[in-house]
Amino acid sequence: MKKILLLITLLASPLVQAESFYWQLVNLPTTPNAKMLSVQTVDIDLFDASQGLIDKLHAANKKVICYFSAGSWENWRIDQATFPKSVKGRSNGWAGEKWVDIRSPIVLDIMKKRMDLAKSKKCDGVEPDNVDGYTNGTGFSLKAADQVTFNKALADYAHGLGLTIGLKNDISQLSKLVSSFDWALNEQCFQYNECSGYKNTFIKAGKSVFNAEYSGKTSTFCPKAKSLGIESALYALDLNGSKFQRCK
């Protein structure tokens, strides 16, 4: 009986620490670099990552997460012409990018095709970005419920393909989406004091939470990250691989 109670307790407890994680979207190498080989999970750009890099990461026993923007149009992507003008809104602040109308079935269909590509490239999971458009000036009258519907649709499709999927930021909807997503990725939650929201959602559910900080010192946020069980590191803002100081 004691063994059974102990097992139940362990299963119900939050993770002490998420698995190790590295994130690089720009200047991807053709073969895994030392930073990629130092962790368990590597997050790279879906379109820019070569099949050779993905295969070599798998050969090194790494999980591969493939990034794509689910809430914005980017003028350099190979599928950019498939977005009609009607679904493109205001700039999201990054050069060549515009928010898209996530209520449109056309947008969801494009994102499903991107996840099909992730599956064909043998990614283990996907990281859809810009999934909190309802909190920004997109040019569309997006509501919180629209975002929940869209994000859950992404998660359902990813799971249907056998892919894991992470919730990127969208701090205000953690409790509504934790059951649909397998892990979470946050930017600057320690800088803006938003990390605590993960404690009673993803961490309580035993799901990994990854965090990227772009300023400050690891000595400032690492103790907090460790106490919460968040895998955190200091990165360069453009995620080009030039900076990676992981909390250990």
C-alpha positions in Angstrom: 0.0 0.0 0.0 2.9 2.4 0.8 4.4 1.8 -2.6 1.1 2.6 -4.3 0.6 5.8 -2.3 4.2 6.8 -3.1 3.6 6.2 -6.9 0.4 8.3 -6.8 2.3 11.1 -5.0 5.0 11.1 -7.6 2.6 11.2 -10.5 0.7 14.0 -9.0 3.8 16.1 -8.2 5.0 18.8 -10.6 8.3 18.4 -12.4 11.4 19.3 -10.4 13.0 20.5 -13.6 12.0 20.4 -17.3 14.2 18.5 -19.8 17.1 20.5 -21.2 16.3 22.7 -24.2 18.0 24.8 -26.9 16.4 27.2 -29.3 18.0 28.5 -32.5 16.1 29.9 -35.5 18.7 31.9 -37.4 22.0 30.9 -39.0 21.2 27.2 -38.6 24.2 24.9 -39.2 24.1 21.9 -41.5 25.3 19.6 -38.7 24.5 19.9 -35.0 26.6 22.4 -33.1 27.9 21.9 -29.6 25.0 23.8 -28.0 22.5 21.5 -29.7 24.4 18.4 -28.6 24.4 19.6 -25.0 20.6 19.3 -24.5 17.8 16.8 -24.9 15.5 19.0 -27.0 16.3 21.3 -29.9 13.9 23.9 -31.4 14.7 25.0 -34.9 13.0 26.7 -37.9 10.7 24.4 -39.8 11.5 25.9 -43.2 15.2 26.7 -42.8 16.3 23.5 -41.1 17.7 21.1 -43.6 16.6 17.5 -43.5 20.2 16.5 -42.9 20.3 18.6 -39.7 17.1 17.0 -38.4 18.3 13.5 -39.2 21.7 14.1 -37.5 20.0 15.5 -34.4 17.9 12.3 -34.3 21.0 10.2 -34.8 22.4 12.0 -31.7 19.2 11.0 -29.8 17.8 14.6 -29.7 14.1 15.5 -29.9 13.5 18.0 -32.7 10.9 20.8 -32.4 10.1 22.7 -35.5 9.1 26.4 -35.3 6.6 28.2 -37.6 4.5 31.3 -37.2 0.9 30.4 -36.9 -0.4 33.9 -36.4 1.5 36.0 -38.9 2.3 36.2 -42.6 6.0 36.4 -43.4 6.9 37.7 -46.9 9.9 35.4 -47.3 8.3 32.0 -46.7 7.8 29.6 -49.6 4.0 29.5 -49.0 3.6 33.3 -48.6 1.6 33.7 -51.8 -1.1 31.3 -50.4 -2.3 34.0 -48.0 -5.0 36.2 -49.6 -4.9 39.9 -48.9 -8.1 39.7 -46.9 -6.4 37.7 -44.1 -3.4 40.0 -43.8 -3.6 42.7 -41.1 -1.2 45.1 -39.5 2.5 44.7 -39.0 3.4 42.8 -35.9 6.6 44.9 -35.4 9.0 42.5 -37.3 10.1 43.4 -40.8 8.1 41.6 -43.5 5.5 40.3 -41.1 1.8 41.0 -40.6 -0.8 39.5 -38.3 -3.3 37.2 -39.9 -7.0 36.7 -39.3 -7.0 33.4 -37.3 -10.8 33.2 -37.7 -10.3 32.4 -41.4 -10.5 28.7 -42.4 -7.9 29.6 -45.1 -5.4 30.5 -42.4 -6.0 27.3 -40.4 -5.6 25.2 -43.6 -2.2 26.9 -44.3 -1.1 26.1 -40.8 -2.2 22.5 -41.2 -0.1 22.2 -44.3 2.8 23.5 -42.4 2.4 20.9 -39.8 2.1 18.3 -42.6 5.5 19.5 -43.6 6.8 19.1 -40.1 5.6 15.6 -40.1 7.2 14.8 -43.4 10.5 16.3 -42.2 10.3 13.9 -39.2 10.0 16.7 -36.6 9.0 15.4 -33.2 6.9 18.4 -32.3 6.0 21.9 -33.4 6.2 25.4 -31.9 3.6 27.7 -33.4 4.4 31.3 -32.8 2.3 34.4 -32.6 -0.7 32.6 -31.0 -1.7 35.5 -28.9 -2.9 38.0 -31.6 -6.0 38.8 -29.7 -3.9 40.8 -27.2 -2.3 42.9 -30.0 -3.4 45.4 -32.6 -3.8 43.0 -35.4 -6.2 45.0 -37.6 -8.9 42.4 -36.8 -11.5 42.3 -34.0 -10.1 39.2 -32.5 -11.5 38.0 -29.2 -10.0 35.7 -26.5 -12.5 33.0 -27.6 -11.2 33.2 -31.2 -7.7 32.6 -30.0 -8.7 29.6 -27.8 -10.6 28.1 -30.7 -7.6 28.6 -33.1 -5.0 27.4 -30.7 -7.0 24.2 -29.8 -7.5 23.5 -33.5 -3.7 23.7 -34.0 -3.2 21.3 -31.1 -5.8 18.8 -32.3 -4.2 18.7 -35.7 -0.7 18.3 -34.4 -1.8 15.4 -32.2 -3.5 13.8 -35.1 -0.2 13.7 -36.8 1.6 12.3 -33.8 3.4 15.6 -33.1 3.8 17.3 -29.7 2.9 20.9 -29.6 3.9 23.8 -27.4 2.0 26.8 -26.3 4.0 29.9 -27.0 3.5 32.8 -24.5 -0.3 33.5 -24.4 0.0 33.9 -20.7 -3.6 34.9 -20.1 -5.0 31.6 -21.5 -2.7 29.1 -19.8 -5.5 27.6 -17.7 -7.8 27.2 -20.7 -5.1 25.6 -22.9 -2.9 23.5 -20.6 -5.0 20.4 -21.3 -4.6 20.8 -25.1 -0.8 21.5 -25.2 2.1 19.2 -24.3 4.6 21.8 -23.1 5.0 25.6 -23.0 7.6 28.0 -24.3 7.8 31.5 -22.9 9.8 34.6 -23.7 10.9 37.0 -20.9 8.5 35.9 -18.2 11.1 36.5 -15.5 11.8 40.0 -16.9 8.1 40.8 -16.8 7.2 38.8 -13.7 4.8 36.5 -15.6 6.4 33.1 -14.8 4.2 32.2 -11.8 1.2 31.5 -14.0 2.9 28.3 -15.1 3.1 26.9 -11.6 -0.6 25.9 -11.3 -1.0 25.1 -14.9 1.7 23.4 -17.0 4.1 22.6 -14.1 1.2 21.3 -11.9 0.2 19.0 -14.8 3.8 17.7 -15.1 4.4 19.4 -18.4 7.7 21.0 -19.4 8.0 24.8 -19.5 10.9 26.4 -21.4 11.9 30.0 -21.1 14.1 32.4 -23.0 15.3 35.6 -21.5 17.0 38.2 -23.7 18.5 40.5 -21.1 19.8 40.6 -17.6 22.0 38.0 -15.9 21.4 34.4 -15.3 22.2 34.9 -11.6 19.1 37.0 -11.4 16.5 34.7 -12.9 18.1 31.2 -12.6 17.3 30.7 -8.9 13.6 31.6 -9.7 13.6 29.3 -12.7 14.9 26.4 -10.6 12.5 26.9 -7.8 9.6 26.7 -10.3 11.0 23.9 -12.4 11.3 26.0 -15.5 14.1 25.2 -18.0 15.5 28.7 -18.7 18.4 30.3 -20.5 19.7 33.6 -21.7 19.6 34.0 -25.6 20.3 36.6 -28.2 17.1 38.3 -29.3 17.2 37.0 -32.8 18.0 33.5 -31.7 21.0 33.2 -34.0 23.0 30.9 -31.7 25.5 33.6 -30.6 24.4 33.5 -27.0 23.3 30.5 -24.8 23.7 30.6 -21.1 21.6 27.9 -19.6 20.5 27.7 -16.0 22.0 24.5 -14.6 
